[in-house]
Amino acid sequence: MFFGFLILAIFIILGILLGQNISIPYSAYQYVAVAILACLDSVFGALAASTGKNFKMKIFLSGFFFNAIFAIFLVYLGELLN
């Protein structure tokens, strides 16, 4: 259990350090924001499944990427419809 928290802490620190140098174009703000929210939804769903001892990595990974891509598509479609 401690090893898992150690890996989590390392990746959080690594993400903060690497994320400071990334610049996102203004036109992509909406897409990135919605994709992050969709990914967070998958992460919190995985945490809920983990507490219920029902977590499956395949379902988490497919949902993580599919939710992000589908959310980006919906934002794009919304922009087309105005």
Secondary structure, 3 states (H helix, E strand, C coil): CHHHHHHHHHHHHHHHHHHCCCCCCHHHHHHHHHHHHHHHHHHHHHHHHHHCCCCCHHHHHHHHHHHHHHHHHHHHHHHHHC
